[in-house]
Amino acid sequence: MTDRTFKILTYNIHKGFSTANRRFTLFAIREALEEIDPDVIFLQELQGEHHMRSRKIESWPLKPQGDFLAENRWPFSLYAKNAVYKKGHHGNGILCKYPIVSWHNQNLSKATFASRSFLHAKIILPGQVTLNLVCVHLGLFEAERETQLGVIAEMIEQTIPHDEPLIMAGDFNDWRKRAIDHMKIDLGLKEAFQNYSGQHARTFPVWRPTLQVDRIYYRGVNLQEALSFSNRRWRKLSDHLPIGAVFNCPPE
């Protein structure tokens, strides 16, 4: 890759467990992510702390899951605690190879146990290019998502200049494809898989992916390739499949 080319990946890791919480898979997830070696990773359902699981699971890491996943490859990381409950908390995260110069998290849910948020970070790519990253996880109900999408559109309009590149990725839970108007019309964003292959990626449920819920939206960068990861290995790690993309920043 050139200095202006970078790879991203988005992944709902299901708190480090396989489907139905059958197996603790965090170590295997880290190994798989390191093999792909993206420059930026958007993570959803990242477990910050869980008192019961940390006592019951012998291999449970001593540090939060984001720090554990980042420690070998990604020197810069964020964790946004959104869902808080008696046993612990979880939320969204960003792992990055490049410096994070600012960040902000907006909780999008009224329920304390739900991890629904807008995590915005600014990073500096080689060549002093500013790139905006937004990691999102939206609600399960359509009316809830519609409200959340409106809040997201307003926040992006208010906080991210139109001339700064932007990538927004995560679990949109948008199997009915209602987010398209907000993203395309309100914000001028394209979706990586739809633009690359004509349709969104199928990522859920992992044993038979039929729903197109995970997305990568972008503007101000050039899409080179959309990346799918659907082999058997990934189907054993979470209840979602990850997706990725390779972008190039246009010359200034």
Order of alpha helices (4+ residues) and beta strands (2+ residues): beta-alpha-beta-alpha-alpha-beta-beta-beta-beta-beta-alpha-beta-beta-alpha-beta-beta-beta
